[in-house]
Amino acid sequence: MGLQLYLDLLSQPCRAVYIFAKKNGIPFELRTVDLLKGQHYSDDFAQVNPLRKVPALKDGDFTLAESVAILLYLTRKYETPDHWYPQDLQARARVDEYLAWQHTALRTSCTRTMWQKMLLPVFLGQRVPPETLASTLAELDRCLQLLEDKFLKDQDFLSGPHISVADLVAITELMHPVSAGCDIFKNRPKLAAWRKRVEAAVGEDLFQEAHAVIMKAKDLPPADTAMKERLKPLAQLLLQ
Amino acid sequence: MWQKMLLPVFLGQRVPPETLASTLAELDRCLQLLEDKFLKDQDFLSGPHISVADLVAITELMHPVSAGCDIFKNRPKLAAWRKRVEAAVGEDLFQEAHAVIMKAKDLPPADTAMKERLKPLAQLLLQ
């Protein structure tokens, strides 16, 4: 049995892993884990990832969780072109720096924006206080400013002149609020230009394919009672 | 760390008991994952030898310990791992690195200027 990737393209880190594997022609079996149906809580999936999250990887008997670990494992095992995770000491350190920062910064604010602007009101029929949403959007704005000023600066890509896994992780993150109707690129020409470069480097078709599910999220039928119950603790968490 | 010690003791701010309870429950959940998913029956987090993962983890766990939460008390597996990590690092170096945090509970209460400055962070950590 070959490489298996357990993904739900609703999830930002899953999209980054999907794009990376496809772009590099890495053969894998796609195992879809439907988050809205709670499939990540199944006992079967816990065998693959006891942390009960996606993405997850299974390579023979070897299982691996955490998108950053998965991306780096793939760069090493399949010896992908250097620019994805450069050998150069400082260039690699820049990629590592972005990958470390983003978890508790951009990821958090993009997830909260998606839920507070769209999934909570539209999908779960739950009211979000305007001040909560405003606070979340302010925090998102702060992170975007850091992304521009600290990471992108005057470079073509986040870690330098070439696209790396850092750009994949970032762009899939930013498409989350975009799919919720937040045009974050509108007043940010620098980020908009970077986005175009990343899409061109990935390839338009692959980029669209990876984002097909999330771009249709706003058309999801409202959740039924069972789903609302199941998603309630998560909803509470994301409303704080 | 903040809810058990820094907020009440240093900033003189009351923490609702249910907030602290919820935080401690989440900490417990993470410790269980640390034991079951990462440490398992190994000597160290990634296998038979100490790695940077163990350093990142042990320094993390010393945070609640310094706030008076004896997280190793009912977790013999983690306690044994802690001893191995301290031995691998060296007792002197380990103590030296943790001297500041272990004395955090003896910090004099914050003055008004410091309280103002730390207010936004305190709000965030109370959620």
Interface residues (C-beta under 8 A of the other chain):
Chain A: P50 L51 A65 Q240
Chain B: L33 D36 K37 Q127
